[in-house]
């Protein structure tokens, strides 16, 4: 085996590229860089070059307790299709993952991007599943986001303390979906967990009395933003009165659906009429 001092002399005295070859075509080739035989010793290779301003640029490739580390930007460049491959070749479902963290992140908290049993996953903070892409020949390519904030309810059950004077917030007999617990069925408020663009919809399609006005409102914080009315005509008790749209919301602001307190409200005790939905688009 060539010793380090011999290798240094060989490289420094040669104008040619340094090439390591196996003994024959059936022999694997290894360039071994080994640290001192002490605990926590690190083996590393330092690559040095100069940039266009003739300034030294250094990259260190090290092995620290079995973990390979690079301390500079890395570019994979070929004249054909580029590949960065992470592969677990064992016959199990442990998968392969890319872990990402910056210096401002909480210690030991990573974004994980990985693949296991044909499916691709994106996690935040190690275990918060943000997205799953189903693989395989059945349902392949379907994207699910199980923690995406959303709310769905049906069956108007009554009202509570007014959030905005003159407008009664809607409460529900069946809150069937409430991802993130953003909706409070005691106050009628949906609190936006993050800033983003949200779709909202509410339909009052059965009012408590025919031949009476019913006014439905979309309320953002304490301001009415949109309204829809069912008029005071006969045979209008079954009448779609809808507010829907998209709102750019700020985290910790809130919204609600309410009916105008000077007129009739929706019919209660009916679990199939009257409904509302809110969903974070992105």
Secondary structure, DSSP 4 states (H G I P E B T S, - for coil): ---HHHHHHHHHT-SSPP----SSTTS---------SSTT--EEEEEEEE-TTS-EEEEEEEEETTEEEE-S------SS---------SSSS--EEEEE--TTSPTT--EEEEEETTEEEEEETTTEEEEEE--SSSSTT-EE-TT--EEEEEEEEE--S-SBTTEEEPEEEEEEEEETS-EETTTTEEE-SSSEEEEEEEEE-SBSSTTS-EEEEEEETTEEEEEEEE-S-TT-SS--EEEEEEEEE-TT-EEEEEEETTS--BPPS-SSS-EEEEEE--
